[in-house]
Amino acid sequence: MPFASVAKVSEIPAGQMRHVEVSEKEILIANVDGKYYAVSDRCGHMNGRLSMGTLVGSTVTCPIHYSQFDVITGKVVASPHLTSIEALKKFNLPEEMLKGAARLNELQSVIRTYDLPTFEVEVRGDEVLVDT
């Protein structure tokens, strides 16, 4: 498949990222120190949209369960964070809610987090292009 133009260089400044869709694929384009990288925009844990998370250096953090991925390699950097039941207790939540949170932790703990597919990126003039 030929490269497709997905953005202007000026639309994704250093330290920023953007969601694009190409060939029915959701892709995150990230600008890390002036170089552009592309990975799947769906978390390898529970499918959250990574471009709605945060980017620090080359690490994107999922906004849902805080799994982290390297946008250069697509590799998992950190597995999801489970809810601290002890931390929730300080909010005086009903026991049923605490039990529910503990059960969610149990369910999440067995969900595997997968590396992300990566895509080749080129910059031609002021265009960012991705090969899917």
C-alpha positions in Angstrom: 0.0 0.0 0.0 1.4 3.4 -0.8 2.1 6.0 1.8 -1.0 8.2 2.7 -0.8 11.8 3.9 -2.2 12.1 7.4 -1.3 15.5 8.6 0.8 18.6 8.1 4.0 18.8 10.1 2.7 21.9 11.9 -0.4 20.0 13.1 1.7 17.7 15.3 4.3 19.8 17.3 7.1 18.1 19.3 5.8 16.3 22.3 2.3 16.0 20.8 0.3 13.2 19.2 -2.7 12.9 16.9 -5.4 10.3 16.0 -5.7 9.5 12.3 -7.6 6.8 10.4 -6.0 5.2 7.3 -7.2 2.1 5.4 -9.7 1.3 8.2 -6.9 1.4 10.8 -6.8 3.8 13.8 -3.3 5.1 14.1 -1.5 7.4 16.6 1.0 9.7 15.1 3.5 11.0 17.7 6.2 13.7 17.4 9.1 12.7 19.6 11.8 15.4 19.4 10.9 16.3 15.8 10.7 12.8 14.5 7.4 11.2 13.8 6.3 7.7 14.8 3.1 5.7 14.2 1.6 2.9 16.3 -1.9 1.5 16.6 -4.1 4.0 18.5 -5.8 1.2 20.4 -4.3 0.1 23.8 -3.0 -3.4 23.8 -4.7 -4.0 27.1 -8.4 -3.1 26.7 -8.6 -1.2 23.5 -8.7 2.4 24.8 -7.8 5.2 22.4 -4.2 6.0 23.3 -4.2 9.4 21.6 -6.5 10.6 24.4 -3.8 9.7 26.9 -0.5 11.4 27.6 2.8 11.4 25.8 6.0 11.9 27.8 9.2 11.4 25.8 8.4 8.4 23.7 6.0 6.8 26.2 2.3 7.1 25.7 0.0 6.3 28.7 -3.4 4.9 28.1 -6.1 7.1 29.7 -8.2 4.2 30.9 -5.9 1.8 33.0 -2.6 3.6 32.5 -0.8 0.9 30.5 2.3 2.4 28.9 3.8 1.9 25.4 6.9 3.1 23.6 5.7 4.8 20.4 9.0 4.2 18.7 9.0 0.4 19.1 5.3 -0.3 20.0 6.6 -2.4 23.0 4.8 -2.5 26.3 6.6 -0.3 28.9 4.2 -0.9 31.9 1.2 -3.0 32.5 -2.1 -1.4 33.7 -2.4 0.0 37.2 -5.0 -1.7 39.3 -7.1 0.3 41.7 -5.8 0.4 45.2 -8.5 -0.9 47.5 -6.8 0.6 50.5 -6.7 4.0 48.8 -10.4 3.8 48.0 -11.2 3.0 51.7 -10.3 6.6 52.6 -13.4 7.8 50.7 -15.7 5.9 52.9 -17.3 4.0 50.0 -19.9 1.4 50.7 -18.5 -2.1 51.1 -20.3 -3.2 47.9 -18.3 -0.7 45.9 -15.1 -1.8 47.4 -15.9 -5.5 46.7 -16.8 -4.4 43.1 -13.4 -2.7 42.7 -11.6 -5.7 44.1 -13.5 -7.9 41.6 -12.5 -5.6 38.7 -8.9 -5.8 39.8 -9.1 -9.6 39.8 -10.6 -9.6 36.3 -8.1 -7.1 34.9 -5.1 -8.9 36.4 -5.5 -11.8 33.9 -5.9 -9.6 30.8 -2.7 -9.7 28.8 -1.3 -6.5 27.5 0.1 -6.8 23.9 2.7 -4.8 22.1 1.3 -2.4 19.5 1.7 -2.7 15.7 3.9 0.0 14.3 3.8 1.8 10.9 6.4 3.4 8.8 6.3 7.2 8.7 7.9 9.6 6.2 7.9 13.4 6.1 7.8 14.9 2.6 8.0 18.6 2.6 5.3 19.7 5.1 3.4 16.4 4.9 3.4 13.5 7.4 2.7 10.3 5.6 2.1 6.8 7.0 2.4 3.4 5.3 -0.3 1.0 6.5 
